[in-house]
């Protein structure tokens, strides 16, 4: 079959690779109909995440049609149209039982690659380094899904592919971030980043009852989507003297009740701190450009909530004293998709939120390297490239 493979930093190629096979009785093989790039993919594309190997099939956000099931799969059958969360859950460990699926104890076959840094391993994820399991990714014609009953969710006939696709990751991640904020009527939520996850966090915060949602970015087309699709107020950080001061002005001096970082380790910014971050990152002296997260910490009101959705490694100059002295509650995780996908499907069917506007560009699988290049450089207003194998 054909698949998009990593061959080194900024070197993606479509190759012939073996088709996946059932390896245990609870496996499912899905024929991928739509898959999309995620901003977190760019971290290993750019060479900032270790344990990638040449020839790895990448991609973790996808949906498709079930083609084959193992003998112990009970709720999923051949021909079913399904969406699959990016993290793999077993459904049997304590963490899956607590709806903390990205922390699953049993789906990462390479725990020794994570334990030296994290202490304990996370769940596995498709197409996202060998430290996260080394699973073949979704930018392919077919993908093996372990524990099919726990990880495949039926897509109703009334939903188009693009309405279901982003429940796999972008919408589930953004929705989780809004859920972390424990939003009450009248709350203000500020979101750093107006990419796929940031837009979904903004839209979800409004859906959960936030009175004021503010999206922060620098790209006019993304800020426009935040206003027109998510209904947010916006800040172009290149047009203000300081994001924190702008947020104080918009909130009567109090600051947002909750701040969501939907940017991560390759944040853009301005000024000396951003130049410092870029220099150290390029020299591999640290992994993270932390401008967005530092702003969110400073901007959040006293006693407020900070939700971190962006992927991070090791950040220099992390303002922990600000977090402590302001009494902030920090909530963060990789997305627990299996917890949220049924809710998201219900919202989509009810017409509460249609995430299909994220799919700004569609490519064939053979064109995926060009799609990633457009996505990385944010060319032609690209928010999410969707690949149709």
C-alpha positions in Angstrom: 0.0 0.0 0.0 1.0 3.6 -0.2 1.8 5.7 2.9 3.5 9.0 3.9 6.8 8.2 5.6 9.3 10.2 7.6 12.9 10.0 6.2 14.5 12.7 8.4 13.9 16.3 9.5 11.7 18.0 6.8 12.0 15.0 4.5 8.6 13.3 3.9 8.0 10.8 1.1 5.1 8.6 -0.1 6.4 5.1 -0.2 5.2 1.5 -0.8 4.9 -0.2 2.6 3.4 -3.6 3.7 -0.4 -3.6 4.4 -1.3 -4.0 8.1 -2.4 -7.3 9.4 -4.4 -8.4 12.4 -1.9 -9.3 15.1 -4.3 -10.0 18.1 -7.9 -11.0 18.3 -9.2 -7.6 19.2 -7.6 -5.8 16.3 -9.4 -4.0 13.5 -8.1 -2.9 10.1 -9.5 0.3 8.9 -9.4 1.6 5.3 -8.6 5.2 5.7 -11.0 7.6 3.9 -9.8 10.9 5.4 -6.8 11.8 7.5 -5.4 15.2 8.4 -2.1 16.8 9.6 -1.9 18.0 13.1 0.3 20.9 14.4 2.0 18.5 16.8 3.2 16.5 13.8 5.4 19.4 12.8 7.5 19.0 15.9 9.0 15.7 14.6 8.9 16.9 11.0 11.2 19.7 12.1 13.4 17.3 14.1 12.5 18.4 17.6 11.1 15.1 18.9 13.5 12.1 19.2 12.9 8.4 18.5 11.6 8.7 14.9 13.1 6.2 12.5 13.6 6.4 8.8 10.6 5.0 7.0 8.1 5.5 9.8 4.5 6.0 8.6 3.1 9.2 10.2 -0.3 10.6 10.9 -2.7 10.2 13.9 -6.0 11.9 13.1 -8.2 9.9 10.9 -11.5 8.1 10.0 -12.4 5.3 7.6 -14.3 2.1 6.9 -13.7 -1.1 8.8 -12.4 -3.8 6.4 -11.4 -6.6 8.8 -11.9 -7.5 12.5 -10.4 -9.9 14.9 -12.5 -12.7 16.3 -12.9 -11.1 19.7 -14.2 -7.7 18.4 -17.9 -7.4 19.4 -19.2 -3.9 18.6 -17.5 -3.1 15.3 -18.0 -4.9 12.0 -16.7 -4.9 8.4 -18.3 -2.0 6.5 -18.8 0.3 9.5 -17.8 3.9 9.1 -15.7 4.9 12.1 -13.7 7.7 13.6 -10.6 6.8 15.7 -9.1 8.8 18.5 -5.4 9.4 18.2 -4.3 7.7 21.4 -4.8 4.0 21.8 -6.7 2.8 24.9 -7.0 -0.8 26.2 -10.3 -0.2 28.1 -9.2 -2.4 31.0 -6.5 -0.5 33.0 -7.2 2.0 35.8 -6.6 5.0 33.6 -9.0 3.9 30.9 -11.5 3.2 33.6 -11.1 6.7 34.9 -11.5 8.2 31.3 -7.9 9.2 31.2 -7.3 7.3 28.0 -4.0 8.9 26.8 -2.5 7.6 30.1 -3.3 3.9 29.3 -1.0 1.5 31.0 -1.1 -1.2 28.3 -0.8 0.2 24.8 2.7 1.6 24.7 5.1 -1.3 23.8 8.1 0.9 24.3 7.8 2.2 27.9 11.6 2.2 28.4 11.9 5.1 25.9 9.6 7.3 28.0 10.4 6.3 31.6 13.8 8.1 31.8 12.1 11.5 31.1 8.5 11.0 32.3 8.9 8.4 35.1 6.0 6.4 33.7 4.9 5.8 30.1 1.8 7.2 28.4 -0.5 5.3 26.0 0.6 4.6 22.5 -0.4 6.9 19.6 -0.4 6.3 15.9 2.5 7.6 13.8 4.1 9.6 16.5 7.6 8.4 17.4 8.8 5.1 18.9 8.7 6.6 22.4 4.9 6.7 21.9 4.7 3.1 20.8 6.0 3.1 17.2 2.6 2.4 15.7 2.2 2.9 12.0 0.3 6.1 11.3 -2.8 7.0 9.5 -1.4 8.8 6.4 -1.8 5.5 4.5 -4.4 3.4 2.7 -5.0 1.1 5.7 -4.2 1.3 9.4 -4.3 -1.3 12.2 -6.4 -0.2 15.2 -5.7 -2.3 18.4 -8.6 -2.9 20.8 -11.2 -2.1 18.1 -14.2 -2.0 20.4 -12.6 0.7 22.6 -11.0 2.8 19.8 -13.5 2.8 16.9 -16.6 5.0 17.1 -19.5 4.7 14.7 -20.1 7.7 12.5 -23.9 8.4 11.8 -24.9 8.4 8.2 -26.1 12.1 8.4 -22.5 13.3 9.1 -20.1 14.0 6.2 -16.5 12.8 6.6 -15.2 16.3 7.4 -17.8 16.7 10.2 -16.5 13.5 11.9 -12.8 13.6 11.0 -11.8 16.2 13.5 -13.4 14.4 16.4 -10.4 12.1 16.1 -8.1 14.8 17.6 -8.4 18.5 16.9 -12.0 18.8 18.2 -11.5 16.3 21.0 -8.4 18.2 22.2 -9.9 21.6 22.0 -13.1 20.4 23.7 -11.0 18.8 26.5 -9.2 22.1 27.0 -12.5 23.9 27.4 -13.7 21.2 29.7 -10.6 21.6 31.9 -11.6 25.2 32.5 -14.8 24.4 34.4 -16.6 27.2 32.6 -19.3 29.1 34.4 -21.8 31.6 33.0 -20.1 34.9 32.6 -16.6 33.6 32.3 -13.9 34.9 29.9 -11.7 32.4 28.2 -8.6 33.4 26.2 -7.1 30.9 23.8 -3.6 31.2 22.4 -3.6 29.9 18.8 -6.2 29.9 16.1 -5.2 26.7 14.3 -7.4 23.6 14.4 -7.1 22.9 18.1 -7.3 26.6 19.1 -10.4 27.2 17.0 -12.1 24.1 18.5 -11.2 25.2 22.0 -12.7 28.6 21.4 -15.9 27.1 19.8 -16.2 24.6 22.6 -15.7 27.2 25.3 -18.6 29.2 23.8 -20.7 26.0 23.6 -20.0 25.4 27.3 -21.3 28.8 28.3 -18.4 31.2 28.3 -19.6 34.8 27.9 -16.5 36.1 26.3 -14.0 34.1 24.2 -10.8 35.7 22.9 -8.5 34.1 20.3 -4.9 35.2 19.9 -2.9 34.7 16.8 -1.1 36.7 14.1 -2.5 35.3 10.8 -5.4 37.4 9.4 -7.2 34.4 7.9 -7.1 32.4 11.2 -8.3 35.4 13.2 -11.1 35.8 10.7 -12.1 32.2 11.2 -12.1 32.8 15.0 -14.5 35.7 14.6 -16.7 34.3 11.9 -16.9 30.6 12.8 -16.2 30.5 16.5 -17.7 33.9 17.4 -14.6 35.0 19.3 -13.1 38.4 19.9 -9.6 38.4 18.6 -6.1 39.8 19.3 -3.4 40.1 16.6 -0.4 40.0 18.8 1.7 41.8 16.2 -0.7 44.8 16.4 -0.6 45.4 20.2 2.1 46.5 22.6 1.6 43.5 24.8 -0.9 40.6 24.8 -1.2 40.7 28.6 -2.1 44.4 28.6 -4.5 43.9 25.8 -6.3 41.2 27.7 -6.5 43.3 30.8 -8.0 46.1 28.8 -10.7 43.7 27.4 -11.5 42.3 30.8 -11.8 45.4 32.9 -8.3 44.9 34.3 -9.1 41.5 35.9 -7.7 39.1 33.3 -9.3 36.0 31.8 -10.9 33.5 34.1 -9.2 30.7 32.1 -6.4 30.6 29.6 -5.8 27.8 27.1 -2.5 27.3 25.3 -3.2 25.6 22.0 0.2 26.4 20.5 3.0 24.3 22.0 6.8 24.1 21.6 7.2 26.0 18.3 5.3 29.2 19.3 5.9 32.3 17.3 6.3 35.6 19.1 8.2 38.9 19.1 10.8 40.6 21.2 13.9 39.5 23.0 12.4 36.5 24.8 11.3 35.0 21.5 14.7 35.6 19.9 16.3 33.9 22.9 14.0 30.9 22.5 14.6 30.5 18.8 18.4 30.7 19.2 18.5 28.1 22.0 16.0 25.8 20.1 18.1 25.9 16.9 21.2 25.1 18.9 19.3 22.2 20.5 20.0 23.7 23.9 16.3 23.3 24.8 13.3 22.1 22.9 10.6 24.7 23.5 9.8 28.2 22.4 7.6 29.2 25.3 6.3 32.6 24.4 2.6 31.7 24.3 2.6 29.7 27.5 4.5 32.4 29.4 1.9 35.0 28.2 -1.0 32.7 29.2 0.5 32.3 32.7 1.0 36.0 33.2 -2.4 37.0 31.7 -4.6 34.6 33.7 -6.4 36.2 36.6 -5.5 35.3 40.1 -7.1 32.0 41.1 -7.8 31.2 37.4 -7.3 28.1 35.4 -4.6 27.4 32.8 -5.2 24.5 30.4 -2.2 23.4 28.4 -2.9 21.6 25.2 0.2 22.3 23.2 2.9 19.7 23.1 6.1 20.6 25.1 9.4 19.0 25.9 11.9 20.9 28.2 11.2 24.6 28.5 13.7 27.2 29.7 12.6 30.1 31.9 9.3 28.6 32.9 7.7 31.1 35.3 6.6 28.6 38.0 6.7 31.4 40.7 4.0 33.2 38.8 1.8 30.1 38.8 2.3 29.6 42.5 1.9 33.1 43.7 -1.3 33.7 41.6 -2.8 30.5 42.8 -3.4 29.2 39.3 -4.9 25.7 38.7 -3.0 24.0 35.9 -4.7 21.2 33.9 -3.0 19.5 31.0 -3.0 16.2 29.2 -2.7 14.6 25.8 -6.3 14.2 24.6 -8.6 11.6 26.1 -10.5 11.1 22.9 -12.5 8.1 23.9 -14.1 10.1 26.7 -15.2 12.9 24.4 -15.9 11.5 20.9 -19.5 10.3 21.7 -20.3 13.8 23.0 -18.8 15.4 19.9 -20.8 13.2 17.6 -24.0 14.2 19.4 -23.1 17.9 19.1 -22.4 17.5 15.4 -25.6 15.6 14.7 -27.5 18.3 16.7 -25.9 21.1 14.6 -24.2 22.7 17.7 -20.8 22.8 16.1 -19.7 21.8 12.6 -15.9 21.5 12.5 -15.6 20.9 8.8 -14.5 24.5 8.2 -11.1 23.4 9.5 -10.6 21.4 6.2 -9.3 24.3 4.2 -7.4 22.2 1.6 -7.7 18.6 0.4 -5.0 16.5 -1.3 -4.5 13.0 -2.5 -2.2 10.8 -0.5 0.4 11.2 -3.2 0.3 14.9 -2.7 0.7 14.7 1.1 4.3 16.1 1.1 3.1 19.2 -0.6 0.2 19.4 1.8 2.5 19.3 4.8 4.7 22.0 3.3 1.7 24.2 2.8 0.5 23.4 6.4 3.9 24.1 7.9 4.4 27.4 6.2 0.7 28.4 6.7 0.5 29.2 2.9 -2.7 30.0 1.1 -4.7 30.3 4.4 -4.1 26.6 5.2 -5.6 25.6 8.6 -5.7 21.9 8.0 -4.8 19.8 4.9 -7.0 16.7 4.6 -5.6 13.7 2.7 -7.9 11.2 0.9 -6.0 8.0 0.3 
